[in-house]
Amino acid sequence: MCDATPRNLAPAMPSDTIQNRTFDELAVGDAASLTRTIGREDAAMLAALAHGLPSEEVSGTAAGIGQPTYPIGYAALAAMLVPVVLGTALPGPGTVYRAQSFRFTDPGHAGDTLTATLTVTEKRAADRTVVLDCVVINQERRTILTGTAEVTAPLARAAGVRATPDLILHDHRRYEALITRARALPTLTAAVAHPCDDSSLEAAIDAGRLGLIRPILVGREATIRAVAAEQHLELDGVEVLDRPDSVSAAHTAVELARTGRAQVVMKGSLHTDELMHAVMERDTGLRTTRRISHVFILDVPTYHKPLFVTDAAVNIAPGIEEKVDILRNAIELAHALGIELPKVAVLSAVETVTPRIPSTLDAAALCKMADRGQITGAVIDGPLAMDNAISPAAARTKGIASPVAGDADILLCPDLEAGNILYKELTFLLRADAAGIVLGARAPVILTSRADSVRAKMASCAVAVLYCHWQTRGATA
């Protein structure tokens, strides 16, 4: 039986505090990230290390092996983040660095913003060895370093230390909590539409390996198997339904969910519009009486809890009726993830109601509907500007007395443009991870992107699993 007791997501430490984890506290799958912008001092170091090299050696090809090579300065900029993560975050203070093996796939440049993500892949109790997978990407999400590191993890906890201002620690504990909870539930079948590139196929196989989903791969079988062979992905025991193109793959995936063979639909390498067109077909799709909408669940390193943003992907210019359904979808998702009474900030440009800004009128109407019991299960306030919604100091400065201001769980955006800009600002400027699903249909739809981190893709799958089981509990209660 599924546990129906609501549970809050794992609380976050202060965003500038770093604390270690002992060998016993570590688990395979634990991850931490560190983001650093290459400044003038780093650029000077790079120039010194690369000094005197001919220009063709800055990005060349190793003789006889066909692999790109870069001078030591470029390598150092990527590699220097790995020991910082090991020594300050995962495992943290008290760690002994034993070995490393790196491969450099792209150069780093002055002005780049690099993010190093380390993930625990193995623990050896005999000598407290921990093996971690290491990946460094730049601001364009291009991978510039991959490899492994081996360390001896500390035995005892150490006091937290402070991060420097230009380092953002991202320890993924919020997503880890979601994934751990989802893995404890019965596995659901997911129809994966057109997983015909390495990113989407790997995400489906990884989610299957974690026990989050049982994937049915729907697409051109020859392409799927060729990609799997190239990426060394194991397809034994995985069902593959051969379809000639992305359109037919989308319709077949939706049909699997509509007939109950699958409980979840997952986007592969096709365009979102192609999949959503199949989902929203009146006679053959997954429509219900409720408006379909998308919710991002963002893990923002500088915010004290998960942040839901809706709608940034489906509804372009929703009116008040559409916003009611968008809001209900997001509130139900928050309940499914263990937030008993989410706080909703209805966003606008200002915090006062004015006829010249229609979104403030919508906010006032939604709040009154909540007061009258037409929208339940949340505390709703608005209009609120973005600063008032997430910053207690900003709310105090403007004299806003509200249980939502400065502590919002859900941000209801005025329209798709505002929501899309907001989520991309959070992901690219603050290095937030963005999991997300489409709700309001007969089955949740997981929309992943090539730009998503592996952790975000797994979290999207976990969110869908938790939501499905929450719906099942409600239907049988």
N, C-alpha and C positions, 0 to 999 in steps of 0.2 A: 504493500500500500504506500501511496505517496504521502509524505508529511505535509499536512495542510497548514501547519503553524507558520504565520508570517515571520520572516526573519529579515532584519536589516542587512544590507551589504556591509562588507568589512570596512570599519572606519579607517580613515587615512591618518598617517602621521602628519605633522606640519610639513608643508611642502619644502622647507629648507633644512629639515632635520634628517640625518642619516643614522641608522642603527644597524648593528650586525645581526646575523642569524647563525646559530650554532649548527654543527653537523646534524644533530638530531632534529632540529627545526626545519631543515631544508628538505624539499621533496622534488622529485623529478617533475619538470614542468615549471618550477619557480623561475621567474625572470625579473630582470631589472634593466632599465635603460638610463642613459645619460646623454644629454644634449649639450653641445659646445659649439659656439661660433668661433671660427678661426680669426683671431685678431691680429694686430700689428706685430706683436711679439712672435706669434706663430709664423706669420709671413716672413719675418726676418730670419727665423730659424730655417724655414724652408729654403730661402734664398741662399743661406750660408751652406746648407748641406748639398744643394744642387749647383753651387758655384763651379764654373769651369766646365760643366757638361755641355757638349754640343746640343743644339736644339733638337736634333732628331732622337737624342737619347731620353728626352723628357717623356716621351710616350712611344716606346718602340716595341719590337717583337723579339722574344728570346729565340736565338738561333736554333733551328731544328725542332722546336716544340710547339710553335704556333701560338704561344701564349703572350699576352701583353706584359711588358715590364715597365717599371717606373723607378726613378732614382729614389734614394733613401729618404730624401726630404718629404716626398709625397707619401711614402709608406709610413713615416713617423707620425704624420698628422692624424692618420686613421688609427694606427696601432696604439697611440698614447692614451686613448680613451679606455682601452680594455683594462689595464691595471688600475685605473681610477675607479671603475665600476667594481672590480674585485675587492679593492681595498676599502671602499667607502659604502658599498651597498649590498653586494651579493658575492661572497658571504658578508664582507664588511671588515671592520677593524679586527685584527688578530689573524687574518688570513695569511697563509704562506704560499707564495707563488712558486710552482714547481716546474711547469713546462707550458709551451705554447706552440701552435702550428698555424700559420696564417697564409692566406692567398689573397693577393691584391688584384682587383678586377677593374678599378678605375682610379684616376688620380684625384687628390683633394687639392683645393685651391684657396688662396686667401679670400676671405669673405664667405666661404661656404659654412653652412650649419650642419654639423655632423651629429648623428645619433647612433650610439653604440648600444646594442641590445644583447645581453647575455642570458642564456637559458640553461638551466641544469638538465643534463641528459643522463648522468650516471652518478651513483654514490657507491663507494667501496668502504665498508665498515672497518675492515682490517686495519687500515692506516688513515682513515678519515679523508680519503681522497674524493674530491668532487670534480667531475668533468663538465665543462660548460661549452655550449655552442656559442660562437661569437659572430655577430654581424654588425657592420657599420654601414650606414646609408647617409646620403647627403640630402639637402633640402628638396631635391627633385625626386627623392626616394630611389635613387640609383644606388645599387650596392657597390661599395668600394673596398670592402674587406669581408672575408669569411674565414672561418677556422675554428679551432678549439683551444681551450686553456684548461690546465690541470692545477688544482690548488689543494692545500690542506686546510680544511675548514676549522674555525675556532671551536673550542670546547665550552667556553663560557660567554655570556652576554657582555657586551661592552657599552659604555655610555654613548649616547648619540653625539654626533658632531655636526657642525654647521657647514652647509654647502656654500661655495662662493656665488656671488650674484649671477654670473653668466653660466652657471651649471644648473640644469633642471633635472632633478631626480624623478624618475618614473618607475615605480616598483611593481606596477601591474597587480597589486593585491586585490583591487576591486574586481578585475576581470577573473583573476584566479578563483575568487570566491564564487563567482557565477559558474565557472567551468566545473569546479569541484562539486557544487550542488547538482548541476545537470548530469554529471557522470554517475551520480548515485541513483538516478532515476532510470526506469526502463528505456531502452534505446528506441528511438523513433525512426521510421523510414523516410528518407528525403529523396524526392525526384529532382535530380540535378540537370538543369536544362543546358545542353550544349557546352559541356566542360572540355573544350577543344584547344585549350592552351595550357601551358605549364602551371600558371598561377591558379586558375580555377580548378583544374584537375587535382593539383596537390592539396588545395584547401579541402576538397571533398574527401580525398583519401585520408588526409590527416585527421579530419573530424570523425571519420569512420574508425580509424585506428585508436582514437581516444575513447571511443564508445559513445560519442554524442549522437551520432546518426548512423543509419544503415543506408549508404547511398545506392540509388539506382541511377546509373549514368545514361543519359539520353542524348544521343548525337551520332555523328558519323563515326562508326565503330573503328574503321581503319585509322582515322586521325587520332582518336582517343588512345588506341593501343600504341600508335607510333610515339605520341607524346609521353605516354607512360614508360615506354622502353627508353626513350631519350633521357628522361628524368629519374630513371631507376625506381619507378613507383610500382608496387605490387598490386595486380588486379585479380589475383586468385580469389575466388569466392565473391567477387563484386559483379552484380548483374549489369549488363550493358545492353541497351535497346538501340538498335541501329536506326538512325533517321538521317535523311540526305542533307538537311540544311537546318539552320537555326530556327526558322519559323516553325517547321514541323516538330522540331525538338521541343520548342516552347509549348506548343499545343499538346503534345504527348505528356510532358511533365505535368501540366495543369490537369489533364485527364486522369492521370494517376492519382492526383490529390482529390479530384472530384468524385472518383469512384471508391476512394478509401484505401487504395493500395499504398498510398504514401500519405503521411500526415503533415509533411512540410515540403515546400517547393524552394529550391535553391538556384540562384542565378549562376550560370557559367560564364562563358566568354562572349555571349551574345549581348546586343544592346539592351539596356533597360526597357526602352520603349517596346521592343519586340516581345519581351516576356510579359510586361504589364498589359499589352494589347490582348494577349491570350488570357491573362488572368481576368480581365474586365469584359470579355465577351459575354453578352447577355444570356445566351442559351447554353454555351459550352464552357463558360469560365467559372470563376469562384466567387462571383458577386453575391452579396447578401443585401438586406435592406439598409445596412449601415454604409456610410461613406468609407471608402478605402483610403488609408493614409499611411505615411511612413514616420517612424520614430527612430532617431539616433540616440544611443546610450553612450555618452562620451565620458571617457576617463581622462579628466583634465588634471595635469600634475599640480596646478596652482589652485584648484578648487577642492573643498573639503569633502566632497561626496560626488557620486555619479550625477551627471547632468543630462536630462532628457531634452532633446530639441525636436520640435515638430511644427509644421511639416516642411521638410527641406527637399523633397524628392518627387512628390506625386501631384499635390493640388497646387495649381499655379496661383490663382487669386480666389481663395475661398471666401464665401459670404458667411453670414452669421450661422445659418443652418449647417453648413459644411464644417464650420469651426466647432460646433457642438459635438459632432461625431469625431472629429480629429482629437478633440480634448478627451472624449470618453475613451477612445482607443488608447491614448497615452496613459490615462489614469488606470485603466485595467492592466496595462503592461507593468506599471509601477507596483500595483498590488501583486501581480504574478512574481515579481522579483523581490517581494518581501517588504515593500514600503507601505505600511498600513494606511497612512493618511498623507499622501504626497502634497507638497506645496506648489501651487501652479502660479507662475507669473505670466500674465497676458501682456506681451511686449508691445510697445509702441515707441515713438520717438520722444515722448514726454510722459509725465506721470499725472497730468491733469486732463480731464475730458474736454475736448474742444471739437465743435462741428467741422472745423477746417481739416481735421485729421481723422478720416473715417475709422482707422483702427482703434482710436480711443473710444469711439461710440460702440464698436463691437466689444471692446473690453468691458465697458460699463454694462452692456446688455448681458454678457456672459456672467459677470459677477452677480447681477440681480437674479438671473436664472438659478444660480447656485444658492442664493439666499432663499429662493422659493422652493428648493428641492427638485428642480428640474435637472440639475447636474449634481451628482452625489459622489462621495468617496474621496474628496480632496478639499483642501483649503485653497480658495481661488482669490486672487487679487489682481487688479489692473485698472487702468493702464499703468504699467511700470516701464521706465526706460531700462536699458540693459544694466547700467551701473547700479541702479536701485534694486534690481532683481538679485544681483549676486554679491553686492558689496554692502555689508552692514554700515561701514563708515559713510558711504555715499548716501544711504538711506537716512542716517542720523543727520548728516549735514543739511539735507533737504527737509528734515522734519517729518519724515514719513513713518507713521506708527502702523506697522503691519506685521503679522506673523510670517508673511511670505518674503517681504523685502529683505534682501541680504542672505536669504537662506532657501532659495528656490530649488525644488527638485526638477520641475518641468518648466521649460520655456516654450510658450505657445507663440509662434512667430506670426506677424501680420500676413505674410504671403510667402510663396516659395523663394522668391528672390532674396528676401531678408534672411530666411532660414538657411538657404544654401550658402550665402556669404558668411553668415555667422559660423556655421559648422566648419567651413574651410579655413576661416581665420583661426579657430581654435585648434584645428589639426595641424596647420602649416606653421603658425606663429608660436603656439604654445605646446606643440607636439602632443596634442591629445590623441588618443586612440578612439576610433569611432566605430562601434558595433551598431547594427541597425536591422530592423525588419519592417515589412509592410503588414499592417493589421486591418481588420474590418472585412477580410475575405473569409471563405470557409476554412482556409488553412493559411498559416503565416507564410510569408515569402521572405527568404533571406536574400538581400541584395548586397553582394560583396563587390569590391573593386580591386583592380590590380594594384592600386596604391595602398590598399589596406595592409597592415602588418599581419603576420601569421596569428598573433595573439588576438587581434581585433576580429579576424575571420572566425576563429574558434569561439570567441565570445558571442558573435552573431548567432552561431549555431546553438550555443548554450542558451541564449535568450529565447530562441524559438522553442527549444525543448522545454524550458521552464514554463513558457506561456502555454504551450499545448497541454502540459500536465495540469496546470492551474485551471484551464478551461474544462478539462475532463473532471476534475474534482468538483467544479461548480455544477456541471451537468448532472453529476451523480449524487450531489449533496441532498 
